[in-house]
Amino acid sequence: MPRFLSSLTAVALALCLGENAVAGVSSKVTDRFERSGQVLQEMIGAPDKGIPKGMLDHARCVAVIPSLKKGGFGLGARFGHGFVTCRRDMTGAWGPVSSFKIAGGTMGFQIGLESVDVVLLFVNQRGVEKLLQDQFSLGGDASISAGPVGRTAEAETDVLLRSEIYSYARSRGLFAGIALDGARMYQDADVNKDLYGREIKATDILVTPKVGMPPGSAPLIGVLNKYSPHAPYVKK
């Protein structure tokens, strides 16, 4: 009987894996694409408090982390998975998507766990170069600031671009502040390998694309193409 149960379990696992993978992409990754697109749509479209279109037009790269976890018991922590995409040749349409992880501790005593949606806008060349590294520190290797929100920020974007990265966060449907200084972004080589069928460097995805759009990325790229298909403020 135990041997029979083991065989049955193995068959069930194989069927599960087969259903959850399409062209090498797991259902978890596909779901993350869908949630990333939904998060971006809602954070741009929020009445009077959304991410300004002018900020998107300044962005060279955009990263989305749906459900970044923060908090814990005792020493706090932050961790999550997301996707980032950059403009082709820094001026045109959005290019292929790269997967990344974000992690880092927070100081102070915390109890509980909170989920926060985060969008990061990379607005200059130095910020883009950091994305090509295996890992880098937000606020350390690249400066990061909370981004302006709402329509009143549209006319001010030129003078507000003081950092390499601008962050937007939403908790329980409302925009919220979140300190990301000290957190680290890591290339997620395993997910990228699943997306593109081989090991690939970040620069070959984000800057000089040698691949096409990966399966499942349409929900995210579609939102960016809807609101900022070109880059009127970005210069080479």
N, C-alpha and C positions, 0 to 999 in steps of 0.2 A: 504493500500500500504506500509506504513512504516514497519508494522509487516511482510509482505511478504519479503521485502528487508532484514530485520534482519534475517529471517529464511534462506534466500538464502546465506547471508554472512556467517552464521554459518556452512552451508553445505560446502561452498567453503573452509572455514578454516579447517574443518575436513578432507576434501579431500587433502588439501595441507599438513597438518601434516602427514597424512598417507603416502603420496608419499615421504616426506622428512625424514622419519624415517625408518631405517632398523635395526631390532633387538635392538631397543632402541637408536640407534645412528642417530643423525640428519645429514642432508645433509651438514650443516655448518661444523660439526666435520669431516665428511668424506672428504670434500674439504680441510680442514686444514691438514689432513694426506697427501693428494696428493701434496699439495703445500710444505709441510715440506720435503717430499722425493725429490721433484724437486729442492728445495733450496739446500739441502745437496749435491745432485748429482752435481749441477753446481758449488758449492763452493769448492768441492773436485777436480773436473775435470778441473778447470780453468787453462789454460796453464801457467806454470811457476809461477803462483801466487795463486795456490789453497792451501787448507788446507793440510799440509804434511801428508802422510800416517803414518809416525813415530809418529806424534802427536795423530792420531786416535788410534794407537796401544798402546799408553800410557794411553788412556782415560778409566776410569772406568765407566763413564756415559756420555751421550751426550744429550744435549738439543737443540731443534730447535724452533725458533720463526719466522715464516714467517710473514712479514709485521708488524714489531714492529713500532708503530707510535711514532714519536717524534716531538716536536715543539708545536706551539699553538699561542695564542695571549696574550701577556704579559708574565707572568711566564710560562716557558716551562714545558713540561711533557712528560713522556714516558709510553706507555701502549701497551700490546699485550697478545696473548694467544699462547701456544706452547705445545710441548710434550717432555718428557724425558724418556730415557731408560738406563738401567744399565746392565752390564755383569753378568751373573749367576755365583755365587761364586767368583766374581771378576776376574775370569781367562778365562771363557768360552764364549759361544755365548751370543747374546743380548737377554735380557728378555722382559717381558711385558712392555707396555708403560703407563706412568702416565701423566695426563694433569696438566698444571700449568698456572698461570697468572703472568705477570710481570708489575710492576707499580712503578712510582717514579717521583718526580719533578726534574727539572734542574734549576740552577741559571741563571739569566740574562734575558734580554728582547728578545723575539723571536716572529717572525711573520710567519705564514704559518704552513703547516703540511707536514712532510716528512715520507715516509715509508722505513724502513730498515729491511733487512733480517739478522737474528742473529743466530749464532751457538755457543754454550758454551760447552767446554770440561772440565769435572771434572776429575782431574788426581790423586787425592789421597783420602785416607780414610776420612779425615776431611771434604773434600768437599762433599763426599757421605753422610756423617752424617747430613750435613746441609739440604740436599734434603729431609730428612725424617721429618723435622720439618714442622709445619703448614706454617711458613713463615720465611724468613731470609733476611738479607741485603747483597747485593753484594758489596764487597769492605770494608764492616764493619765486618759482622760475618764471611765472607770468602773472602780471598784475590782474586783479579781478575786482569789479565793483558791481553794486546793484544797479540794474538798468532802469532808466526812466520809464514810466507807464503813461498811457492815455494820450489823447489827441493833443493836449497842450505841450507834449514833449516833442512833437513832430518838428517844429521850427527850431528847436534847440539842439538837435542832434549833432550839428557841426561843432558846437562848443562843448558838448558833453563827452566827446570821444577822448577821454583822458587815459583810459585803461586798454589793455590788450583784449580783455574778456569782460563781457557784461552778463550778469546772471539774472534770471527771473525764476521765481519759485511760487508754487501754489500748493496750499494745504487745505484739504476739505473744501475745495472749490473756490477758495479765496486767495488772492495774492498775499504772500507772506515773506518776511525777511528770513534769510538763512545764511549763516556764516560758512563759507566753503574754504576759507583760508586754511592752508595746511593739508587739505585733502589732496589725494594724488589721482591722476588719470593714467590708466594703463591700457596699452593695446591688448585687445582680446583676440589673440592669434588663433585660438581654437575655433571661435565662432566665425572669424573671417575665413578660415580654412573650409568650414562647412558651407559658407556662402559662395565661395569661388572655386571650390573643388581642389585647391592646392594652397600651400603656404605662400603668402604674399606680403610684401612690405607695405606699410601705410602710405608711403610716397607713391606707390604704384596704384593705389586706390584713390587717394585724395588729391594729389597734385598733378601727376602725369599719368592719368588713368590708362591702365593696360587691360581693364576688364569692363564689362557692361554692368548695367544695373542688376543687382542680385534679386532672386525670386522673393516676392513678398514686400519689397520696399516701396511699392506704389503709394500706400497710404501716407507715408511720410513725405516723399518727394512731391506728391500731388499737392499737398498743402503749401509747400514752399513755392512751387510753380504758380499756384493760384495767387499768392500774395506778393511775391517778389521774384518773378521769372528772370529778371535781368538785374544788373548792378549799376545803377546810374552814378553812385557815389564812390565806387571802388575803382582805384587806379592801380596799374601794374607797378 
